[in-house]
Amino acid sequence: MKPVVARNSLEEVHHSIDATKAKTGWRRYFLFAGPAFLVAVGYMDPGNWATDIAGGSKYGYSLIWVLLMSNLIAILLQTLSARLGVVRGRDLAQASRETYPPVVNFSLWVLAEIAIAACDMAEVIGLAIGLNLLFGLPLIWGVVFAIYDTLIILYLQRKGMRYIEILILSMVGLIGTAFFIELFFAGPNIGDIALGFIPGIKDSGALYIAIGIIGATVMPHNLYLHSSLVQTRRSKRDNEGIATAIKYNIIDSSVALNIAFFVNVSILVLAAAVFFKNGYNNVAEIQDAYKLLAPLLGHKVAPILFAIALIASGQSSTITGTLAGQIVMEGYLDLRIAPWLRRLITRALAIIPTLLVIWFFGDDKLGALLILSQVILSLQLGFAVVPLIQFVSDKEKMGEFAISTVVKLLAWLSAVIILGLNFKLVFDALADWREQLASHAWVFNFIILPAVFFTSSLLAYILWCALFGQKWLKKADTKLPHGKAEDIPLIVKKHYNKIAICIDFSDSDIRAITEGIAQGVAGTEFYLVHIVETAGARAMGDQIQDYETHEDWKQLKHYGHKLREQGYNIEERLGFGDPKKEIPVIVEKVKADLLVIGQHGHRGLMDIILGETIATVRHNVKCPVLMV
């Protein structure tokens, strides 16, 4: 019978920060603070810059209210996302997988991946533009350079969540400081800013930009991300502990997202005060904004600050796409791949269309591509927001922490606003496309319309489930993430007769040996296993007789000798080549019924290149694996 195992979201950093240590309010807040700031950087990425600059230059201060509304919706939805993660210990993708049929689940995954690719596209473009503005690097090479930040992000992720959070806080501080100085130079009219908080849409162009602003602010992948990141904190699982975690995550979200709101308002106000005021009403390109800042503001430092903040924005928010992509794939598909490979897939989905646009249409189309990426994000929102509201409203699974009627009404009002604006955008776009594709009607009739029909049907289905389908969903034979829990039989304590212990001559050896020996009984045979990984060993196998092989065998025998002196039955086994392949071979050859493996010795770049040994080995051996 296959055991039922509930995997944790972002398992490598799950509960890695102990939030139970601090007793005072401020110290406890700082332990919980961090996840919302990682989410918030996605709310001030280069895609936001493009929509904010376009809105401010063309419509002045009149769209500030859209930013305010988007920020309020974002705070509400992100706190709901955090609540889901804290209470149920599931991220949004995992909860969806446990609720919907496979075909619906797979479709939602595809749409989530499109949203992540659109977000990452904005970050790639932002980095390329920033490098071009500061150093004159051609945009196409800046896009290619964006591949290499993968190594930096992966390295920081391995160092721990706190390192990433400190980096993000530094970036946010840099961006905020840059725009505070920019606004000081621009000297915007406070009265005009106040009028911008009065709702109103002037024309269809303003609606398009408004929807882009919403898509750039309330990002669908951030809902997946936040529900997972809050689980990096370990807190008490009683009602008081859960309530405390929810409270501090609400504070964290409010602080972080209001900082993001300040940055977005600053960009729009800067565009209105500098470009709209001086008659530059079509500054949709970030490059044009950069070039115009110095002559219009009279300060040479202004465009430099602008470019530095742009690079910081793109680099900090790229972490969001990396983690969200991992969460979405693992949650929806229960599929785990190497983080570097997941990152490269995400980056490739963003880089390829960007390179094609530059190659065929030129650099001047990147601004339009940025805004389009944010509109795509907005169109994906409903497919994340509706399930989220459904899950946090479920009293059976959320218990006393299910949202109240008032919060539920506000959440559905937000969803109606998002879906209503998207419906208007799709309706207008279909009318335009039908006219533009009159000479290629088959494209409209057999590609665009079926895609719209499919996504509309999917949205109608999840709306039905959220509003009316709770009882129906419970009656349906919904596929559980790892099968149905069975009755537990009488458990007889297992005795291991043959235990293999991996040795890599690192700090983890003693713990691995100690834990491995502890699992044995009188008569247990222990096998100390080490793999020689040199290039010669990979090529020549056990025929290699180099210095490293000699020394490794000598040290392995030393371990065995010391353990035999203590009375244990020890054998040494030396393998050659790739540990991920050789360890399972040796385990199978000695017929071990338990494998003990500790933290491997790779560090930094080698760890990224060679990958995690443990993750591969535990999938390739038939016996249980004890990871130390």
N, C-alpha and C positions, 0 to 999 in steps of 0.2 A: 504493500500500500504506500503510495507516494505521500510524504509528509506535507502538511499545509504550512507554508512559510509566507508571512506577510513582509515583503521587502520594505525598507525604509526609503523615503525620498532623499536623494543626494546622500546615499548611505555612507560615503567616505567622510562626511562632515556632520552626520546626524547626531544631535545631542552632544556636539563637541565643545560647547560652551556651557558651563555650569552657571545657571542663573539663580540657583538656590543659596549661593554663598552670602550675598549681601542682604542685610536686614533693613538698612535705611532706604528711604525713597529714592534719593538721587543716585546712590550707588547701584541700586537695583535697576533703575531706569537705564543707566549706562551699560549694564550687562544685557538688557533686552534690546537696547538701541543698536541699529546697524542694518537689519534687513530692509527697512523702509528706505534707507539712503541708497542701498544698491538698486532698489526699485526706482527711486526718484531720479537717478541719473538718466534712466530711459525717458523721463519726462522733460529732459533738457538736451536731447541729442540733436545732431545736425538736421534731422527732419523737422524738428520744432523750429529751428532757426529759419529754414526755408519758408515754412507757412507763416511764421510771425513776421518775417521781413516783407513777404508778399502782401500780407494783410495790412501791415502798418504803412507801407509805401503807397498802396492804392486806396485804402479806406481810412487812413489816419488812425485816430484813437477809437473809432466806432466799433471795433471788434474786441475791445478789452473785456466786455461782458461775456464773450464766448470763452475766453481764457478762465474767467472766474467760475463760470458754470462748469467748465471742463474740470477745473481743479476740485470743486466741491463734489462732483460725481466721482472723480478719481479717489478722493479721500474716503468716500463712502464705500466704493467697490474694493479698494485695497484693504480696508479694515474688515470687510466681509471675507476677503480672501485669507487674511491672517487668521480670522476666527475659525475658518474651516480647517486650516492646518493645525492650530493649537488644540481644538476640541477633538477632532476626529483622527489627527495624526496622519492625514492623507492630503496630498496635493490635489489640485483641481483635475489634473489628467488622470490620476489614480481613481478619484471618486467617479469620474465619468466612465472609466473602464469597468468599474464595478456596478454601474447602473444601466448603461445602454447596450443594446445588441451589438455584435461584432461589426456589422456593416456600417452602423451609425458611428460607432467608436472609431473605425478606420477613417471614415469621412471627416470626422472632427479632427483627427490627427493630421490629415493632409492639409486642412485649412489652417491649423495652428502652425504647421511648418511653413506655409506660404506667408503667414504673418511674421514669423521669425526671420525669414529670408528678406522680406520687405524692410524690416527694422534694421537688419544687418547691412542692407544695401545703403541705407541712409548713413550708417557709421563709416562704411567704406568710402563713400563719396565725400563725407565731411573730412576724413583724414587726408584724402587725396587733395582736396581743395586747400586745406590748411597748409600742407607741405608745399603746395604750389605757390601760395601767397607769401609764405615766409622765405622759402629757399629757391623758388623758381623751378621746382621739380615738375616736369610735365605731368599732367593729370593721369595719363595712362600708366606712367611708372609709379605714381602715387597709389593707384589702385592695386598694382602688382605688389607693392611694398606692404600693403595691408595684410598680405598672407602671413608675414613674419611676426605680427603681434601675437599670433597663436602661441608661440613658445613662451612669451612673457606671461600671458594670462595663465597658461597651464602651470608654470613655475610658481606663481603666486597662489594658485588654488591649492597646490600641494603643501605650501607653507602653512595654510590654515585660513579660516574665514576672517579672523581678526586682521590679518595682513591685507586682505582684499578690502575690508571695510575701512581701514586706515587710509589706504590708497584712494578709495572713492571719496572719503571725507576731504582729503587734501585737494583732489580735483574739483570737488564742488566748491570748496573755499576759493580756489583759484578763479573759477568761472564767475562766482558771485562778486569777487573783488574787481575783476576786469570790467564787469558791466556797471558796477557802482561808479567807477571812474569814468566810464563812457557816458553815463547819464549826467554826471557832474559837468562834463564838457558840453553836452547837448543842451542842458538847461530847458527841459520840457515845460509846457504850460500846465500847472496843476489843475486849473479849472477845466481845461480840455480833457485831461485824463479822467477827471471825475465824470464828465459827460459820457465818456466811453463805457461806463458801467451800465448805461441805460440800454436795454435790449433793442435790437432792430437789425434787419437785413435789407440792404439797399437794392441788390439785384442778384441774378443767378451766379455771377462771378463771386460775389461775397459769400453766397451759400457754399460754393465749391471750396473756397478757402476756409470757411467756418468748419466744414466737415473735415477738411484736412487738419485743422487745429485740434479738433476733437480726437481724430485718429492719432495725432502726434502726442496728445496729452494723455488720454485714457488708452493705454496700449494693452491689447489682449494678452500678449505673452507675459506681461507683468503680473497678471492675475495668477497664472500658473507659477510664476517665479516666487511671488510673495507667500503663497500657501505652502511652499516648500522651505523657503529660507527661515521662516519662524520656527521650523522644527530643528534648526541647528542649536537652539537653546534648550537646555534640560531644566525643566521645572517640575514641581510637585504635581502629581496627577489626581489629587483630590479636587473637590469643587472650589475650594479657596485658592489653590494653586493655579487652576485653569482660569478663574476669574481675574487673578492678578496678572497672568500672562496676557490675557485679552486687553486689560486696562493699559498696560505699558506698551503693547503693540499699537493701540489706538493713538497714544501719545507720540510714539515713534513715527507713525504714518503722518500725523498732523504736522509735526515739526518738519519732517523731510519734504513732504509734498508742498508745504507753503514756501519753503526755500526754492523749490523748483518753480512754483508760481511766480515768485519774485523775478527769477531769471527770465522766464518767458515774457512776463510783462515788460521787463527791461528791454528785451530785444524788440518787441512790438513798439514800445514807446520811443526807443531810439530811432527805429525806422520812420515813425510818424513825425518825430521832432526834426529829423535831419532830411529825409527824402521827401515825404509828403508836403512838408512845410515849404520846401524849395522847388516844388513842382516836378519832382522825379517820382512819378506815380506808377511806374512799371518796373521797379527794382525787385525782380523775382529771383535774381541770381546772387548767391553769396559773394561771388567774385566782384560783381558790380558794387555791392555794398561796401566791400573792403576798399575798392579804389576810390569811392566817393567820400569816405569818411574824412580823410585828411584834408582835402580842399574845402569841404563844407564845414568841418569843425575847426579847422585851423591848427590842428595838433598832429604832429607826425607819429606820436606814440599811440594814437587812437586805433589805427588799423593794425598795428603790431599786437596790441592787447586783444583785439578782435580775433586775429588769427591764432594766437596762443590759446585763447578760450575755446576756439573751435576745435583745435587738436585735442585739448583736454576733454572736451565734451565727447568727441568721437571715441577716444581711447577708453574713457571710463564707462561709457554705455555699451561698449562692445562686450564687456563682461556679462551684461544682462542677457545678450543674445546667446552667449556660450552656455551659461547655466540653464536658461530657459529651454534651449534646444535639447539639452541632456534630460531635463525634467519631462518634457513633452514626449520624447521618444521612449523613455523608460516607463512613464506613467501609462501612456495609451497602448503601447505595444508590448510592454514587459520585456523590452529588448535593451540590453546593455552592451555598448561597444566602447572601445578605448576612447578616453576623453579627447586625445589629439585627433583621432579620426572623426569624431563627432564635430569637432571644431572646424576641421578642414571641409567637411561636407557643408556645414552652415556657411562658411566663408565662400566656398565655390558657388553656392546658390546665389550669393550676393554679387560676387565679382564677375561672373560670366555675363549676366545681362548688362552690367555697368560697362564692361569692356566693349560689348557689342554696340551699345548706344554711342560711346565715344568714337568707335571705329567707323560706324556707318553714318552717324548724324552730327558728330563733332562735339567739342567740349561745351558749347553753349546750350546743349539740351540737358545737361546734368541737373540744373535747377528744376526744370519741369519733371524730371525723373524723381527728384527728391519729394516734390509735392505729391506726385502720383503714389509713391511708396507710402505716404501717410494716409492717403485716401484708401488704399488697400487695407491698411491697418484698421481704419474706421469700419470698413465693410466687414471685417472679421470679428468685430467686437461682440455682436449679438450672439455668436456661437460660443463665446466664453462667458458672457454676462448672464445669459438665461440659465445655463446649468448651475452657475455659482449661486444665483438666487434660490434656485430649487434646492440645492444641497444644504444651504445654511438655514432654510425654512423648515427642514425635515425634523420634526420634534422627536421622532422615533430614534434617529441617529445622533442628533445634536443634544437631545435631552433638554435640560433647563437653559442651555446656551443657544437654543434656536432663537433667531431674531424676532423681535417684537413686531406687532402689527404696524406700528408707526414706521419702523425701519424698513419693513417689507414694502410698505406703500412707497416710501422714498426710493427704494431700490427699483421697484417696477416703474416708477415715474422716470427714473434715469434710463432704464431700458427702453421705454416708450420714446423718449427724446432721441436716443441713439438710433433706434430702429426706424423712427419716423423720418429723420434726416437722411438716413441711408436709402430708404424707399424713394424719397424725392430725388436723390442723386441718381439712383439706378434708372428710374423712370425717365429722367431728362437725358441720361447718357444713352439709353436705348433708342430714344427718338433721334438723337444726333447720329449714332452709329448706323441706324437704318438708312438715313439720308446719305451719309458719307460712303456707305458700302452698296449703294444702289446698283453699281456695275458689277459687284461681286456678292450678289444676294445669298449665295450658298454659304458664305462665311457667316453671315448674320443668322441665317435660318438653321444651319446644321452645327454650328459651333457655339456662337454666343447665346442663342435662345435656349438650347439644351442645358448649357452651363448655368444660366440664370434659373431655369426651371428646377434643376437638381438642387441647387443651393437654397432656393426658396422652399422647396419641399422639405429639405433637411431642417431648415429653420422652423417651419410650421410644425414638424414632428417634435422637436425639443420644446417648443412653446406649449404644445398640447401636453407633453409629459409634465412640464413644470406647473401648468395651470390646472389640469384636470386628470392627469394620468398617473398620480401617485399610487392609487389602489391598483390600477391596471398593471403598472410596472412591478409591483410587489407580487402579483399573481403570476406574472410571466416568468418563465424559466431562464432568468438572466444569468449569463455566464459569469461566475465568480472569478476573481483574479487568479486563484491557484486551486480551484476545485472546492467542493463542499467538504466542510469539516466532518470527520467520521467519529463514531464512538471510540473512545480510547480503551484499548484492551488492558489486561493486567500487565504491567511493565516489569520485566525481569532485568535486573542490572546486568549490563554486558561486560564481559571480561575480554580485553584485547590480548591476543596471543602474540601478534607480530605488529610492532609499532615502528614506522619509519620517521626519522627526525631529520629535517633539512638543516644543513650547516652551511653558512657562508662566511665564517670567520669575521663576523661583525659583532656589534654590541648586543644583538638579539640572540646570540647563540646560547648563552647561559639560561635565559628565560625559556627558550624553546626546549632545551634539554631537560630543564627542571619540570616544566609542564608535561613533557612527553613521558618522562620517567614516572610521574605521579599517576598517569593513566594505566600503568601496568600492574601486574600482580606477580606473585612468585611463579617463575617459569616463563615469563614474557620475554620474547626475543626482540631486542632493540637494534635497529639499523640506522647508523649515522650516514646520511647521504650528502655528498657534495658534488657539484658539477663544475668542471673546469671550462671556462667560457672563452678562452683565448681563440684568436683566429686560427691558430694551428690546430687546436683541439676540435674546432668546428670542421676543419678540412680533413684531418687525419684520424680523428676519433681516438680510440685507445692505443693507437700506434705512436702517438705523440710522446716524446720523452724530453720535454723542455724543463726549464728551471721552475716555472710556476707549477707544473704538474707534480714535480718532485716535492716541492715545498708544501703544496696542498695535501698530498698524501701523507707527508710527515706530520703535519698538524692534525689531520684527521685521526691518524693512529695515536697521537698524543691524547686526544679526547677519549678514544676508545680504551686506552691503557688506564687512564685515571678512573674511568667508570667501572672497568673490570676489577680494579682494586677495591671498589666499594661493593663488589659482589653481584654486579649486573651482567646479564648475558648480552654482550655487545658484538656486532659485526660492522665493519666499515665498508661502504660502497662508494666508489668514485665513478662519476659519469663524465661524458665529454660532449660539448656542443651547447645547444640551446636549452636552458633549464626548463623552459615551458614544455619542451618535448621529452627531455631525458628523465625528468623526475617521475612523470607517469609511467615511463617504461620500467624504471627500477622498481617502483611501487608494485607494479603488476608482476614483475619477475620474482620478487621475494614474497608475493602474496600477502602484503601487509593489510591488516584490517583497520588501521588508523594511520593517517599522515599528519604530522605536526610540522607546521611551517611558520617561521617568524618573518619579521620585516626584512625585506631584502636590502642589500648594501648599495644599490645604485643611488646616485644623488644628481640633482640638477638636470643638466641637458641629457646625460646618459639615461636618466630615469624616463625622460620624455621619449627618447629614441627607442630604447629597449622595451619600455612599457612595464606594466605591473605583472610580475611572475605569478603572484598569488591568484589573481583573477582568472588567468588562463588555466593554471594547474588544477584548481578546484573543480573546473568543468570537465577536465580530462581524466580524472581518477574515479574509480568506482567505489572506493572506500570513503568513510567520513573524513573530513579535514578539520583539524583544530588549528585556528589561526591565532598566533600569539602576538 
